[in-house]
Amino acid sequence: MNRIDILEGIWPVMPTPYGDGGGLDAESVRVLAGWYADESVSGLLVSGSGGEYPYLLDDERTAMIRAAAETVEGRIPVMAGM
């Protein structure tokens, strides 16, 4: 497989879930990432791909990427938004 082949298929942009206090809801990140992986998408775009990048703190961005990647456990690739 060459590097461009990984971008084939369905790569949804995962929304960034926020909790009642306005911060990242890491548990919802895990639920969403697991659901996408269970639905057999080709890959997952997280952390700012939907336009929220400027509103995420660095630690929130890192936590979101880590939670999604750990949850899918290599079943699908995770690409971080920039």
C-alpha positions in Angstrom: 0.0 0.0 0.0 1.4 3.4 -0.9 0.9 6.4 1.4 -1.9 7.9 -0.7 -3.9 4.6 -0.6 -4.6 5.2 3.1 -6.7 8.2 2.2 -9.2 6.2 0.2 -12.7 5.4 1.5 -14.8 7.2 4.1 -13.0 9.5 6.6 -15.6 11.3 8.7 -14.7 14.5 10.6 -15.5 13.7 14.2 -17.2 16.6 16.0 -15.4 17.8 19.1 -17.7 17.1 22.1 -17.7 19.7 24.9 -19.0 19.2 28.4 -21.3 21.4 30.5 -18.4 23.4 31.8 -17.2 24.2 28.2 -14.2 22.0 28.2 -13.5 18.9 26.1 -15.6 15.9 27.0 -13.0 13.1 26.7 -15.5 10.3 27.5 -17.7 11.4 24.6 -14.6 11.4 22.4 -14.0 7.8 23.3 -17.6 6.9 22.7 -17.7 8.6 19.3 -14.3 7.2 18.2 -15.3 3.7 19.2 -18.6 4.0 17.3 -16.9 5.2 14.1 -14.4 2.3 14.3 -17.3 -0.2 14.9 -19.0 1.2 11.8 -15.9 0.3 9.7 -15.1 3.7 8.4 -11.7 3.9 6.6 -10.2 6.4 9.0 -11.1 9.3 11.3 -10.3 13.0 11.3 -10.1 14.5 14.8 -9.2 17.7 16.6 -10.0 20.7 14.6 -11.0 19.3 11.2 -14.5 20.8 11.6 -13.4 24.4 12.2 -13.0 24.3 16.0 -9.2 24.2 15.9 -8.7 27.8 17.1 -11.0 27.2 20.0 -9.1 24.1 21.4 -6.4 24.5 24.0 -3.2 22.6 23.3 -3.9 20.1 26.1 -7.5 19.6 24.9 -6.2 18.9 21.3 -3.7 16.4 22.6 -6.2 14.8 24.9 -8.7 14.4 22.0 -6.2 12.9 19.7 -4.9 10.5 22.4 -8.4 9.4 23.4 -9.5 8.7 19.9 -6.2 6.8 18.9 -6.3 4.7 22.1 -9.9 3.9 21.7 -9.7 2.7 18.1 -6.6 0.6 19.0 -5.3 0.5 15.4 -8.5 -0.7 13.9 -8.6 2.5 11.8 -6.1 5.3 11.2 -6.6 8.5 13.1 -5.5 11.8 11.5 -5.3 14.9 13.6 -6.5 18.2 12.1 -4.2 21.2 11.9 
